[in-house]
Every structure is written in C-alpha cells, then in structure tokens.
C-alpha cells in the first residue's frame, strides 16, 4: 500500500511504525474471509482491509477521528484472525492499537459512551471494586430486560446479563507469597493473579498452583503485580496501560533478581497476548525497554510451560469428550494452537475441534458489553458449532470466553488447566461429568496425543 506521510509526521515513532505496517498491506482481502465482523455484517469497512483504509486516511491526513471511523474501529474485536490469515505479515494489532490511542486523544464520544467506558476502566481492573460491582449487580439483574430495551442503556443491561449469579469466595492462592513444591524442585515460576479472573473464577489459578507444585515447581505470587493493562490498552488509554505494564515489570523483575524465574505463567490468554507485547509497548522507555523485553520473553501460557515438563502418569482416565475452544488471543494472538489439545489428549480426553474454530465467540475483553448485538450473534454461532461436536465438556484458556460461552449453553465449560489438574491428582472441576469406565490405556492416550 502506498503512503504519503510527511517527514515531519514520520518523526513520530508511532506514526513511523504504523506507516511501515500500512505499506506491508497488499489489499489481497484474504483477511475478510476470517474476520468475524465482516462475516457477520458484510460491510467492507467492518473488515480489516476496510479499517486499514480508514486508519490510513485518518493518520496520513493528521486529522481527528470522525464518527464513521470510530464506529468501524469500535466494532473491531481485536481477535487478530486477520493476522493469522494475512500472507504479507501485516501487524494489524499494532496498527489498530495506534488508531485507538489516536481516537482517544482526538475524538469526544457521546456522554453515555464516555460514562460506560470510564466505569469499566475504573472497576474491572481492580478486584475489590469488581467484586463489589457484582454484589450490586444482584440487585440490578431484574431490571436487565428493561435496560436492554432502552437504546442508551442497553450496555448496562448487557453487563447485568453477564454478571454471575454466584460470587466466588476469595482465594488464599491470590495472596502474595511462595508456594513450595511437593517434591524435589524442578523449576521456579511466577504466576499472574490478574484482575477479573480471580474474582470470576479463582479456581483457575488454584488448579494451576496445585498442579505445578505437585510436579515439583515452586510458584511465586509476586507482591505488587496487578491488571496486565489489556482492558485500558484496547480502549486507547495508552498512558494507563503503560503504567500497568511498568508496575508488573517491576514486580516480576524483583523475582528474577531474587531467586530467578523460569517463566511467568499466564492463565488468561487475553492477558498473555498483552504481556508478550510489553517489549514493544515499552520499547521507547529507556528505563523499561530492556526489562520489558525480558518479561515478554519469560511470559508463557500455562499450557506452553506444561508442555516443557515431563508430567507423571495420569491418576484418572477421564474418557470424556472435550470440545476445545481456542480463544482468539491464544490461537491468533500467541499462535498457540496444538499444545493445549496435545496435553488434553495425553491426559485421556477425546478432543474435538468445533467447526469455524477461527471465529471469535464475541467476548473479546469488554466487547460483549460495548457491542452486545454483534457479540450475541457471534456467541450463538460459536455455541452452535461447539454443540455440534456433542461434547461432555468444553475446555478453553481464557476467562472471558468461559463467561461468554457459558451464558449460551448448558454444557459445562472449564479452563484447560482445571481438567489437567484433575487428571494428574487434583480435584474434579465442578460440573464436569464423572470419568467413564476406562476404555483406553494410558499408552493409547499417548499415541493419540502424538498423532
């Protein structure tokens, strides 16, 4: 794609980076076939190619964002399926991140839009505030249908629909500290506690820590870490996102310098995509560029790390069928596609790939709140595809997907690591069917995993 930025514009490193991305696009349109919003809406401007033209026009002419551009950029899920499909290697993620930051600086949103974005940014990244909001949602849930019928308030109705009916008790595993291995130490890792996940499902990190310590890995919950910054980053609030990133880099580097770390374990794939990008996000900060790059290199999804360790023989042969939903941030953001399924197969599960597995479920951070109609269509499509495999249970690696898909099906959905923890000596996840009488040997399961 030809561009015509001025030398003065290219002096801005953000513009220079985006200009290189724009020039790598060859207009082929392969991205349109895998873009969830284009597949759903059929509008060229709701495809990556269409959005790239809008972003180019906005940045090249150095003009404030307008309503049309904001509409179509806001409809982008940042699922990054386009990056998996693109034959030219267009880094759409960095381009749309720059566009959102430009929108945040130059466009004044309508009052209700600003209000809900401010509420989300002030509540979701903070576990205490988030939990308090869930208790308040209990009182407001009966009014959800009414709110959804009133245009400006429909997003508040969507929030109430997503709020869980039961609120988990605080987990001691979320407190800073070290969890010693149960046997000879094989490694030392830190784990991201995060923000929304420990409120919605603290059992995910509990299962991770129990599994890792059982197989000989010391797990540290660092003092001072918190939200990865993904939520505000995707809102275009770059300064706050970088503040979150710096705080986490400091927390993890203290552990690197005092005992060393083999990895930083991430159990929410949406967070993993952002943390693995810290090196880019902080590349121009002389105090953090090198440290952020080291943190990004250490960041590993829990399934990535488990794939590097010799696991013990399974203590349970579950003999259940699992539909594996690969979160967009897992398959497109981190390019992790086979490892979770290989681990599940080796653990004794029959793993099914749902049709159209490349398409987003509609969660996408806060997308199911900000764009409830499109998110609802994507959820219905995802649930149909998953249910067509007739699974006993659904596994995935992202809390947002768990929340979204669970609201559309009665099939139990759990984190991949919860199933692995069960098979390798831990508790069975709530809602998962009992293991069926064994019909396969462990050797057969390993052969299936290798295939």
C-alpha positions as CSV (number, residue, x, y, z in Angstrom):
1,X,0.0,0.0,0.0
2,X,1.4,3.4,-1.0
3,X,1.5,6.1,1.7
4,X,2.3,9.8,1.6
5,X,3.3,10.7,5.2
6,X,5.5,13.8,5.5
7,X,9.0,13.7,7.1
8,X,7.6,15.7,10.0
9,X,4.9,13.0,10.6
10,X,7.4,10.2,10.3
11,X,9.5,11.8,13.0
12,X,6.8,10.5,15.4
13,X,7.9,6.9,16.1
14,X,4.3,5.7,16.5
15,X,3.4,7.1,13.1
16,X,6.6,5.7,11.6
17,X,5.8,2.2,12.9
18,X,2.2,2.4,11.6
19,X,3.4,3.6,8.2
20,X,5.6,0.5,7.8
21,X,2.6,-1.6,8.7
22,X,0.4,0.2,6.2
23,X,3.0,-0.3,3.4
24,X,3.1,-4.0,4.0
25,X,-0.6,-4.4,3.2
26,X,-1.2,-5.6,-0.4
27,X,-5.0,-5.3,-0.5
28,X,-5.4,-9.0,-1.1
29,X,-8.6,-9.3,1.0
30,X,-7.7,-12.7,2.5
31,X,-8.4,-11.2,5.9
32,X,-12.1,-10.6,5.0
33,X,-12.9,-14.3,5.0
34,X,-11.8,-14.8,8.6
35,X,-12.9,-11.5,10.1
36,X,-15.9,-12.1,12.4
37,X,-17.4,-8.7,12.0
38,X,-17.2,-8.8,8.2
39,X,-18.6,-12.4,8.1
40,X,-21.5,-11.2,10.4
41,X,-22.2,-7.7,8.9
42,X,-21.0,-8.0,5.3
43,X,-19.7,-4.4,5.3
44,X,-16.2,-3.8,3.8
45,X,-15.5,-1.1,6.4
46,X,-16.0,-3.8,9.1
47,X,-13.2,-5.9,7.7
48,X,-9.5,-5.5,8.5
49,X,-8.9,-4.2,5.0
50,X,-11.6,-1.6,5.3
51,X,-10.4,-0.5,8.7
52,X,-6.8,-0.2,7.4
53,X,-8.1,2.3,4.8
54,X,-9.9,4.3,7.4
55,X,-6.8,4.3,9.7
56,X,-4.5,5.3,6.8
57,X,-6.8,8.2,5.8
58,X,-7.0,9.4,9.5
59,X,-3.3,9.2,10.2
60,X,-2.0,10.3,6.8
61,X,-4.1,13.5,6.9
62,X,-3.2,14.0,10.5
63,X,-6.9,14.7,11.4
64,X,-9.0,14.0,14.4
65,X,-11.1,10.8,14.3
66,X,-14.6,11.2,13.0
67,X,-17.8,9.3,13.8
68,X,-17.6,7.0,10.9
69,X,-14.0,5.9,11.6
70,X,-14.8,5.4,15.3
71,X,-17.9,3.3,14.5
72,X,-15.9,0.8,12.5
73,X,-12.8,0.7,14.7
74,X,-15.0,0.2,17.8
75,X,-16.6,-2.8,16.0
76,X,-13.2,-4.5,15.7
77,X,-12.9,-7.3,18.3
78,X,-9.1,-7.4,18.1
79,X,-9.4,-11.1,17.6
80,X,-6.4,-10.9,15.3
81,X,-7.7,-13.7,13.0
82,X,-6.7,-11.4,10.2
83,X,-3.0,-11.7,11.3
84,X,-3.2,-15.5,11.1
85,X,-4.6,-15.3,7.6
86,X,-2.5,-12.4,6.2
87,X,0.1,-13.7,3.7
88,X,2.0,-10.4,3.9
89,X,2.5,-10.3,7.7
90,X,0.6,-7.1,8.3
91,X,0.8,-6.4,12.1
92,X,-2.8,-5.3,12.4
93,X,-2.7,-5.5,16.2
94,X,-0.1,-2.6,16.5
95,X,-1.9,-0.6,13.8
96,X,-5.4,-0.8,15.4
97,X,-3.8,-0.1,18.9
98,X,-2.3,3.1,17.5
99,X,-5.6,4.1,15.9
100,X,-7.4,3.6,19.2
101,X,-4.9,5.8,21.0
102,X,-5.4,8.5,18.3
103,X,-9.2,8.2,18.7
104,X,-8.9,8.6,22.5
105,X,-6.9,11.8,22.1
106,X,-8.9,13.4,19.3
107,X,-12.5,12.3,19.5
108,X,-15.1,13.2,22.0
109,X,-17.5,10.4,22.4
110,X,-21.2,10.8,23.3
111,X,-21.9,11.1,27.1
112,X,-23.2,7.6,27.7
113,X,-20.3,6.1,25.7
114,X,-17.8,8.0,27.9
115,X,-19.7,7.1,31.0
116,X,-19.6,3.3,30.5
117,X,-16.0,3.3,29.3
118,X,-15.0,5.2,32.5
119,X,-16.9,2.8,34.6
120,X,-15.3,-0.2,33.0
121,X,-11.8,1.3,33.3
122,X,-12.4,2.2,37.0
123,X,-13.9,-1.1,38.0
124,X,-12.8,-4.1,36.1
125,X,-9.0,-3.8,36.6
126,X,-9.4,-3.7,40.4
127,X,-10.6,-6.9,42.0
128,X,-12.1,-5.3,45.1
129,X,-14.2,-2.8,43.1
130,X,-15.1,-5.5,40.6
131,X,-16.4,-7.8,43.3
132,X,-18.4,-5.0,44.9
133,X,-20.0,-4.3,41.5
134,X,-21.0,-8.0,41.2
135,X,-22.8,-7.8,44.5
136,X,-24.6,-4.6,43.3
137,X,-25.5,-6.5,40.1
138,X,-27.6,-8.9,42.1
139,X,-29.9,-6.0,42.9
140,X,-30.0,-4.7,39.3
141,X,-30.4,-8.0,37.5
142,X,-34.3,-7.9,37.4
143,X,-34.0,-4.7,35.5
144,X,-31.7,-6.0,32.8
145,X,-34.6,-6.6,30.2
146,X,-35.8,-3.0,30.7
147,X,-32.3,-1.5,30.4
148,X,-31.7,-3.5,27.2
149,X,-34.9,-2.1,25.7
150,X,-33.6,1.5,26.1
151,X,-31.0,2.3,23.5
152,X,-28.6,4.4,25.5
153,X,-28.8,2.0,28.5
154,X,-28.6,-1.4,26.6
155,X,-24.9,-1.8,27.6
156,X,-25.8,-1.7,31.3
157,X,-28.3,-4.4,30.6
158,X,-25.6,-6.5,28.9
159,X,-23.4,-6.1,31.9
160,X,-26.1,-7.4,34.2
161,X,-26.7,-10.4,32.0
162,X,-23.0,-11.3,32.2
163,X,-22.7,-10.9,35.9
164,X,-22.5,-14.4,37.6
165,X,-25.4,-15.4,39.9
166,X,-23.0,-16.7,42.5
167,X,-19.8,-14.9,43.6
168,X,-16.7,-17.0,44.5
169,X,-15.1,-16.7,47.9
170,X,-11.6,-15.1,48.0
171,X,-8.8,-17.5,47.4
172,X,-5.7,-17.6,49.6
173,X,-3.8,-18.5,46.5
174,X,-4.3,-15.0,45.2
175,X,-2.3,-13.5,48.1
176,X,1.4,-12.7,47.5
177,X,3.7,-15.4,48.6
178,X,5.6,-18.5,47.5
179,X,4.1,-22.0,47.2
180,X,6.7,-24.7,47.7
181,X,7.0,-27.7,45.5
182,X,5.7,-31.0,47.0
183,X,8.8,-32.9,45.7
184,X,12.3,-32.1,44.5
185,X,12.2,-28.7,42.9
186,X,12.2,-28.8,39.1
187,X,11.7,-25.1,38.4
188,X,10.6,-21.7,39.8
189,X,7.9,-19.6,38.2
190,X,5.8,-16.5,38.9
191,X,2.0,-16.5,38.2
192,X,-0.1,-13.6,37.1
193,X,-3.0,-13.1,39.5
194,X,-4.7,-10.6,37.3
195,X,-7.9,-8.7,37.9
196,X,-11.2,-10.1,36.7
197,X,-10.2,-13.8,36.7
198,X,-9.5,-14.1,40.5
199,X,-13.0,-12.6,41.1
200,X,-14.9,-14.7,38.5
201,X,-13.1,-18.0,38.9
202,X,-10.2,-18.1,41.5
203,X,-10.2,-21.9,41.0
204,X,-8.2,-21.5,37.7
205,X,-5.1,-20.2,39.5
206,X,-5.7,-22.6,42.4
207,X,-5.7,-25.5,40.0
208,X,-2.5,-24.2,38.3
209,X,-0.6,-23.7,41.5
210,X,-1.7,-27.1,42.9
211,X,-0.7,-28.9,39.7
212,X,2.7,-27.2,39.4
213,X,3.7,-27.6,43.0
214,X,2.6,-31.3,42.8
215,X,5.0,-31.9,40.0
216,X,7.9,-30.1,41.6
217,X,7.6,-26.5,40.5
218,X,7.8,-23.6,43.0
219,X,5.2,-20.9,42.3
220,X,5.5,-17.3,43.4
221,X,2.6,-14.8,43.6
222,X,4.6,-11.6,43.4
223,X,3.9,-8.6,45.6
224,X,2.8,-5.5,43.7
225,X,1.5,-7.1,40.4
226,X,-2.0,-6.4,39.1
227,X,-4.0,-5.9,36.0
228,X,-1.9,-6.5,32.8
229,X,-3.3,-3.3,31.2
230,X,-5.1,-5.1,28.3
231,X,-8.5,-3.5,29.1
232,X,-7.4,0.1,29.0
233,X,-4.9,-0.6,26.2
234,X,-7.8,-1.7,24.0
235,X,-9.7,1.4,24.9
236,X,-6.8,3.5,23.6
237,X,-5.8,4.7,27.1
238,X,-2.1,4.2,26.5
239,X,-0.7,6.0,29.5
240,X,-2.7,3.9,31.9
241,X,-1.8,0.7,30.0
242,X,1.9,1.6,30.2
243,X,1.6,2.4,33.9
244,X,0.1,-1.1,34.5
245,X,2.9,-2.7,32.4
246,X,5.6,-0.9,34.3
247,X,4.2,-1.9,37.6
248,X,4.1,-5.6,36.6
249,X,7.6,-5.5,35.1
250,X,8.9,-4.2,38.4
251,X,7.1,-6.9,40.3
252,X,8.4,-9.7,38.2
253,X,11.9,-8.4,37.8
254,X,12.2,-8.3,41.6
255,X,11.6,-12.1,41.5
256,X,14.0,-12.5,38.6
257,X,16.7,-10.7,40.6
258,X,15.9,-12.7,43.8
259,X,15.9,-16.3,43.0
260,X,15.4,-16.3,39.3
261,X,12.3,-17.3,37.2
262,X,12.0,-20.0,34.5
263,X,8.7,-18.4,33.3
264,X,5.9,-16.1,34.1
265,X,2.8,-18.2,34.0
266,X,-0.3,-16.7,32.4
267,X,-3.7,-18.5,32.8
268,X,-5.8,-15.9,30.9
269,X,-4.8,-15.9,27.2
270,X,-6.0,-12.3,26.7
271,X,-3.5,-11.2,29.3
272,X,-0.8,-13.3,27.8
273,X,-1.1,-11.6,24.4
274,X,-0.6,-8.2,26.0
275,X,2.2,-9.2,28.4
276,X,4.1,-10.8,25.5
277,X,3.8,-7.4,23.8
278,X,5.3,-5.4,26.8
279,X,8.6,-5.3,25.0
280,X,7.0,-3.4,22.1
281,X,4.8,-1.3,24.3
282,X,7.7,0.0,26.4
283,X,10.3,0.0,23.6
284,X,10.8,3.8,23.8
285,X,11.1,3.9,27.6
286,X,14.8,3.9,28.4
287,X,14.2,2.8,31.9
288,X,12.0,-0.2,31.0
289,X,12.7,-1.2,27.4
290,X,15.2,-4.0,28.3
291,X,13.3,-5.2,31.4
292,X,10.0,-5.3,29.5
293,X,11.6,-7.3,26.7
294,X,12.9,-9.8,29.3
295,X,9.4,-10.1,30.9
296,X,7.8,-10.7,27.5
297,X,10.3,-13.4,26.8
298,X,9.5,-15.1,30.1
299,X,5.8,-14.9,29.7
300,X,4.3,-18.3,29.0
301,X,0.7,-19.6,28.8
302,X,0.3,-22.4,31.3
303,X,0.0,-24.9,28.5
304,X,3.2,-23.7,27.0
305,X,5.0,-24.3,30.2
306,X,3.4,-27.7,31.0
307,X,4.5,-28.8,27.5
308,X,8.1,-28.4,28.5
309,X,7.7,-30.7,31.6
310,X,7.5,-34.5,31.8
311,X,4.2,-35.0,33.5
312,X,3.5,-38.1,35.7
313,X,1.2,-40.9,34.5
314,X,-2.5,-39.8,34.8
315,X,-4.2,-40.8,38.0
316,X,-7.6,-40.7,36.3
317,X,-8.7,-42.0,32.9
318,X,-11.5,-39.5,32.3
319,X,-12.6,-41.0,29.0
320,X,-14.7,-37.9,28.3
321,X,-15.1,-35.9,25.0
322,X,-13.8,-32.4,25.2
323,X,-14.6,-29.6,22.7
324,X,-11.6,-27.4,22.7
325,X,-12.4,-23.8,22.1
326,X,-9.2,-22.0,21.1
327,X,-9.5,-18.4,22.4
328,X,-8.6,-15.8,19.7
329,X,-5.9,-14.4,22.0
330,X,-4.5,-18.0,22.2
331,X,-4.5,-19.1,18.6
332,X,-4.2,-15.7,16.8
333,X,-2.5,-13.5,19.4
334,X,0.0,-16.0,20.8
335,X,0.0,-18.6,18.0
336,X,-0.6,-21.4,20.4
337,X,-2.7,-23.9,18.5
338,X,-1.8,-27.6,19.2
339,X,-0.2,-27.6,22.7
340,X,-3.4,-27.5,24.8
341,X,-5.1,-30.2,22.7
342,X,-1.9,-32.4,22.9
343,X,-2.0,-32.1,26.7
344,X,-5.7,-32.9,26.9
345,X,-5.2,-36.0,24.6
346,X,-2.3,-37.2,26.7
347,X,-4.4,-36.8,29.8
348,X,-7.0,-39.2,28.3
349,X,-9.6,-36.9,26.8
350,X,-11.0,-37.3,23.3
351,X,-10.6,-33.8,21.9
352,X,-12.9,-32.3,19.3
353,X,-12.3,-29.2,17.1
354,X,-15.5,-27.3,16.7
355,X,-16.3,-26.0,13.1
356,X,-15.3,-22.4,12.4
357,X,-12.9,-22.6,15.3
358,X,-11.1,-19.5,14.0
359,X,-14.1,-17.2,14.6
360,X,-14.4,-15.3,17.9
361,X,-17.0,-16.1,20.5
362,X,-17.8,-12.4,20.9
363,X,-16.3,-11.9,24.3
364,X,-13.1,-10.0,23.4
365,X,-12.4,-8.3,26.7
366,X,-15.3,-5.8,27.1
367,X,-16.7,-6.3,23.6
368,X,-19.7,-8.2,24.8
369,X,-20.6,-5.2,26.8
370,X,-19.7,-2.4,24.3
371,X,-21.2,-4.2,21.3
372,X,-23.8,-6.6,22.7
373,X,-25.7,-7.2,19.5
374,X,-22.8,-8.3,17.4
375,X,-21.3,-10.2,20.4
376,X,-24.7,-12.0,20.8
377,X,-24.7,-13.2,17.2
378,X,-21.1,-14.4,17.5
379,X,-21.9,-16.2,20.7
380,X,-24.9,-18.0,19.2
381,X,-22.8,-19.1,16.2
382,X,-20.0,-20.3,18.4
383,X,-22.3,-22.3,20.7
384,X,-24.0,-24.0,17.7
385,X,-20.6,-25.0,16.4
386,X,-19.4,-26.3,19.8
387,X,-22.7,-28.2,20.5
388,X,-22.5,-29.9,17.1
389,X,-19.5,-31.9,18.3
390,X,-21.7,-33.3,21.2
391,X,-19.0,-32.9,23.9
392,X,-19.2,-33.8,27.6
393,X,-17.3,-30.7,28.5
394,X,-15.8,-27.6,26.8
395,X,-12.3,-26.5,27.6
396,X,-10.6,-23.2,26.9
397,X,-7.8,-21.0,28.2
398,X,-9.5,-17.6,28.7
399,X,-11.9,-16.4,31.4
400,X,-13.7,-14.1,29.0
401,X,-14.5,-16.9,26.7
402,X,-15.7,-19.1,29.6
403,X,-18.1,-16.4,30.8
404,X,-19.4,-15.7,27.3
405,X,-19.9,-19.2,26.1
406,X,-21.3,-20.4,29.5
407,X,-24.1,-17.8,29.1
408,X,-25.3,-19.6,25.9
409,X,-25.1,-23.4,26.7
410,X,-25.7,-25.9,29.4
411,X,-22.6,-27.9,28.6
412,X,-20.0,-27.3,31.4
413,X,-17.1,-25.1,30.3
414,X,-13.9,-25.0,32.3
415,X,-10.3,-23.9,31.9
416,X,-7.9,-26.4,30.3
417,X,-5.7,-26.4,33.4
418,X,-8.6,-27.4,35.6
419,X,-9.0,-30.6,33.6
420,X,-5.3,-31.3,33.7
421,X,-5.1,-30.7,37.4
422,X,-7.9,-33.3,37.9
423,X,-6.3,-36.0,35.8
424,X,-2.9,-35.5,37.4
425,X,-4.1,-35.9,41.0
426,X,-6.2,-32.9,41.8
427,X,-9.9,-32.3,42.3
428,X,-12.5,-32.8,39.6
429,X,-13.8,-29.4,38.4
430,X,-17.4,-28.6,39.4
431,X,-19.9,-29.5,36.8
432,X,-17.7,-31.9,34.8
433,X,-19.2,-35.4,34.4
434,X,-17.6,-38.3,36.3
435,X,-15.0,-40.2,34.5
436,X,-16.4,-43.1,32.5
437,X,-15.2,-46.6,33.0
438,X,-11.8,-46.8,31.3
439,X,-11.8,-48.0,27.7
440,X,-8.3,-46.8,26.8
441,X,-4.9,-47.5,28.3
442,X,-2.6,-44.6,29.1
443,X,-0.4,-45.8,26.2
444,X,-3.3,-45.4,23.8
445,X,-3.9,-41.9,25.0
446,X,-0.3,-41.0,24.5
447,X,-0.4,-42.5,21.0
448,X,-3.5,-40.4,20.2
449,X,-1.7,-37.3,21.5
450,X,1.3,-37.9,19.3
451,X,-1.0,-38.2,16.3
